[in-house]
Amino acid sequence: MKKPVAEVNIKISSENGHYKANTFVSIDSDDVEATLATLEALGDLSGKIINEKSKELVKNIFEGIVPDDELEKLITDIEKTQCSH
């Protein structure tokens, strides 16, 4: 069985409509590669979350103003532009 070198635990809870996050990260500090891999994974995760929330925000702002098919094309074009830089 493989020995884990890092553990990430994220809990999100809601109290009266307010969200709270409780995050725990445990990394084998003697393993530099594991530390860098963990940080990279957390960076990728945060990027995905921000990207999805940004899409939701854009859709909410332009809802009813720009037709859905045009909005999807705009978002796709923006993603292609951002990924190419």
N, C-alpha and C positions, 0 to 999 in steps of 0.2 A: 504494500500500500504506500502511496506517495505521502510524504510528510509535508503538510502545509507550511509555507514560510511567511504567509501574510493572511490576515483576516480583516474583513471590513464588514461592519454591521451598522445599518442605517435604519432607524425607526422614526416614522413620522406619526405624530398623534395630533388630534384635534380637540381643543377645549373651547367651547362656546364660539365656534367659528374661526378661531385662531389656530394656526398650525405651528407645531414645534417639532424640531428635529433633534434627535439624540444620535450622535455618531460616535462609533468606536472603531479605531484603527489599531491593529497590532501587527508590527512588522519585525521580523528577525533582524535586528540592527547590525548584526555581523555580516549579513548578506547584502552587499551593496546592489547587486543586480536585482534582487527581490524588492528592495526599497524603490529602485528606479521603476521597475515594472509596475509596482503598486501605485506609485504616483502617476505614471502614464495612464493606467486604467482609470483612476479617479478623474484625471483630466479629460479623458475620452467620454466618460459618463457625464460629467458636468457639461461638456460641449453638446452632447446629444440632448440633454434636458433643455439647455438654453435654446438650441435650434428648434425643438418642438414647441416650446413656449413662444418663441418669436413668430413661428408660423401661425399659431393660434391668435396672437395679438394682431398680426397683419390681417388675417381673415376677419377678425372682429371689427377692425377699423374700417375696412373696405367693403364689409357686407352690405349688399344693396346698392353700392355705388359702382362696383366693377363686377361684371358677370363672373360666375364661379370658374368657368373654363379659362378666361383670361387671367384671373387671379392665380390659378394653379400654374399657368405658363409663366407668369411673372416670378413666382416663387422658385420654380424650376430654373429659370434663367439666372436668378440671383445666386442660387446654390451652385450652379456651374461656374459662375464668375468667381465666387468666393473660394471654391475648391481649386481653381486654376492658379491662384496667387500663392 
